[in-house]
Amino acid sequence: MLKETLAHLRHLVAFDTRNPPRAIGTGGIFDYLRANLLGFEVTVTDHGAGAVSLYAVRGQPKLLFNVHLDTVPDSPHWSASPFELRVTEDRAIGLGACDIKGAAAALLAAAQASDGDAAFLFTTDEEANDPRCIAAFLREAPAFDAVLVAEPTKGEAVLAHRGISSVLMRFAGRAGHASGEQQLSDSALHQALRWGACALDQVESLAHARFGGLTGLRFNIGRVEGGIKANVIAPAAELRFGFRPLPSMDTDELLATFRGLAEVAPAEFTETFRGPSLPAGDIATAEARRLAARDVADALELPIGSAVDFWTEASLFSQAGYTALVYGPGDIAQAHSADEWVALEQLQRYAETVHRILTRQTP
């Protein structure tokens, strides 16, 4: 089945679905999917801002496979065109080959090689942190026993991962000459730096928290800017930070804690994006959902891997009440990199496993 998968992947990589710029419409790659999903009832929906979904159903499936088709932008470090698939002895190289068009190609190959019940949801907004496609699907909430979300997990079923929260903070000070005595509140940049030190101490205090093989809180101050010059007290500063909580952590409590660390109340504290952990819910609910996902993986004879630090949209399905797990070919270490690649062995194994599942449909 590898030959058929690579043939589809060659076409899928050739379509420009970079996100940004989010210039994705209902033609192009979706025309290709429609042409290769004969026998399926297909619905294509434009959710705006480059978010397009294709929902394809054949028969009465118990499982839903989800995969995103958008990619990150290519970097100038590619050694050849990112839109032309290159196949070597052991890997397929192309933009999105690992994350995660390889899985999409395998789904097409497996569907064409079987006539079993099947359901696929293809989306194009995962890389934008703007999950319109999944949100629209969840409003309809079709009944499925489980959802398998394709992301690079080296061909192992992942049952748990961290959530994600991104925050914008603004600090307000008062401009003046830096030669004079200052109060903490005078400089917006001093406020931001003092807050940052307290935040890092807070993160260190959570180093021993655990859930499902994950430890501690991941935290990053990604951007600080403000001020005018070295001898002017900074009247304004902006700071952006993000953290990735364990499934057992309460994101609202963490946000309240981080906001309260500011010695002077910030001028603005806005969460710009949130994604729940997998499994979603409080600690008891999350553990019950993790065990349910493990039962699905066992029933489908999928090898179970370790929990991961990166975020996926599987958590959105979990939050909506579905049993969800992450399963796909490729290694996250190759995702978003120049000359991105996926191992041929993993592509073949994934395609064959999906074909077996579609033939048997035993959740």
PEZIVEN-V992637 format. One line per field, one symbol per residue. ss: DSSP state (H for helix, E for strand, L for the rest). A space follows every 10 residues. Layout:
ss->???
This chain:
ss->LHHHHHHHHH HHHHLLLELL LLLLLLLLHH HHHHHLLLLL EEEEEELLLL LEEEEEEELL LLEEEEEELL ELLLLLLLLL LLLLLEELLL EEELLLHHHH HHHHHHHHHH HHLLLLLEEE EEELLHHHLL LHHHHHHHHH LLLLLEEEEL LLELLLEELL ELLEEEEEEE EELLLLELLL LLLHHHLHHH HHHHHHHHHH HHHHHLLLLE ELLEELLEEE EEEEEELLLL LELLLEEEEE EEEELLLLLL HHHHHHHHHH LLLLLLLEEE EEEEELLELL LLHHHHHHHH HHHHHHHHHL LLLELLLELL LLLHHHHHHL LLLEEELLLL ELLLLLLLLL EEEHHHHHHH HHHHHHHHHH LLL
